[in-house]
């Protein structure tokens, strides 16, 4: 199932709390969430809806299975930050 690119989903997302999302990534990508994210191709968060991260390069732990967005859309994969579409 395709994840809707909505601000509500972005706010429910756990990506920024993930152990793989390093302090360096957080500093580099300290961005405001736009009011409309539906048209964006990339956002450095909610990787299950967008594409993989541009700054996460190593799995330091994964929170995908605990995320409300992951549950809401009945996703089965993890590591969306490292692989667009997650690990199969």
N, C-alpha and C positions, 0 to 999 in steps of 0.2 A: 504494500500500500504506500502511496506517495504521501509524504508529510507536508501539510499545508504550511506555507511560509507566512505566518502571522506573528504579530507582535506578542499576542497572548502565548503562543507556543514558545517563542524566544524567551519570554519571561519565565516559563515553566522549565526550561531547559537546564540541565545540570552541567553542561560542558565547561563552563567557567570554574566550576568547583572540582573538576576532575583532577586527579593527581598527575595526569599526563600534561595538563595545561600548566606549564611552568610559570614561575614569576616573570621570567623574561618575556614570555608570550603575553602575559597580562599587561606588562608595561608597554610593550610594543603595540598592542591592539586595544588600548584603553579607549574604545570608541563608544559613542552614544548610539543607542538603537534608534534607527529612523522610525518615523510614524508608520511608514508603509514599507514592508520588506518583501512584498510579493514579487516585485520586479527584479530584485537583486539576484545575480548569479552566484555571488560569494559573500559570505558574512562570516567572520571568524568566531562563530558560535553555531549551535544547532546543526552540526555537521551531517546529521541524518537527513536534513532537508536541503542543505546546500552541498557544497563539495568539501573534500578533505581540507584539513588545516594547512596553511602556508607556513606555520611555525612549529607545529608539533611533529617531532621526528622519531620519537621513541615511546613505546607503551610503558607508562609508569603505574598503570592501574586503570581500570575502566569502570565508569559508573552508568553506562548505557542501560543495563538491565534494571537499574533502580530509578530511572528517569520517567517522569509522568508522560512525557511526549512519546517515549519508546513504548510505554504501556498503552497509551491512548490509540496508537496506530498499529498495535500488535506487531512490532518489529521483532525480528529474530536474530539480527546480526549485532555485532559490537565493533569497536574500533573505527567508527565512522570518521574520526579525526585523522586517521592514518590512511584510510582507503575509501575513496568515494564509493558509496553504496555499502560500506562495511565489509567485514570479513564473512565469507560464506562457508 
